Amino acid sequence: MVNPVFFPGGDIGSLAVHGTVNDLAMCGGRPLFLSAGFILEEGFPMADLEKIITSMGQAAGQARVAIVTGDTKVVARGAADGIFINTAGIGLIEYAGAIGVGSIQAGDVVVLSGTLGDHGAAIMSLREGLGLSSQIVSDSAPLNGLVQEILAAAAGVHCLRDATRGGLGTILAELAEQSGLGIALEESAIPVNEAVRGLGEILGLDPMFMANEGKFAVICAPAAAERVLAVMRANPLGRQASLIGTVADASGRLSLRTAIGGERIIDIPAGELLPRIC
């Protein structure tokens, strides 16, 4: 679910496809088949539904997956926020190594595929009527192709995680807590578009916690880092990839070295930072 259903860089249909494709990719899987379930509020415009379905088909084609089954329900006016879409998917895991939090090791490095907060900023700019749609575009995209390129080219990939709701700060704080290892980031190495940074300052939002729909972190062995970066930067979805941190001590905490040389601990947010936007 997302409001508005159309936004710069995508819509609820492409977003639904990308979300499930990326969830499978972050497990090291090659997505193959999706299901799609629709809940439509009575009176939802048919023209908008046609646009959304067309967008889903295009997104599935781009990700090289097939939408093979689904269902539609119509509910009374006021019982839903226009349209809800639920997708699920299956695929194949072909990578020989185990990808997940249990594979993270002290000494690993953290590579980020690109700029933070683009999707969250695009949605919030529309909601707040800030007129920045020409400057801020959602990063919603299928990541499975890039992930497969990385896994084919680099041994030593230990964990993958897309920085969706809660942003990079939340996913890495969770990984630090779950692994029992400390993750240390360098603020100066984390790319953020200036328009996104400016919107964050206007609305009091930290790009570290803003949603993304086309960015992910790779935690890998140091020997694999240069190869991972090279593969990312050769792909349009990873042109601004950066090595942003390391896995260090056994603190189980996420820390950030600031641009002025200080250090702060980043905790998992205690509540909803934003209304649901993905």
Buried (B, 14 or more C-beta within 10 A) or exposed (E): BBBEBBBBBBBBBBBBBBBBBBBBBBBBBBBBBBBBBBBBBEEBEEEBBEBBBEBBBEBBEBBBBEBEEBEEEEEEEEEBBBBBBBBBBBBEEEBEEEBBBEBBBEEBBBBBBBBBBBBBBBBBBBBEEBEBEEBBBBBBBBBBBBBBBBBEBBEBBBBBBBBBBBBBBBBBBBBBBBBEBBBBBBBEEBBBBEBBBBBBEEBEBBBBBBBBBBBBBBBBBEEBBEBBBBBBBEBEBBEBBBBBBBBBEEBBBBBBBEEEEEEEEBEBBEEEBBEEBB
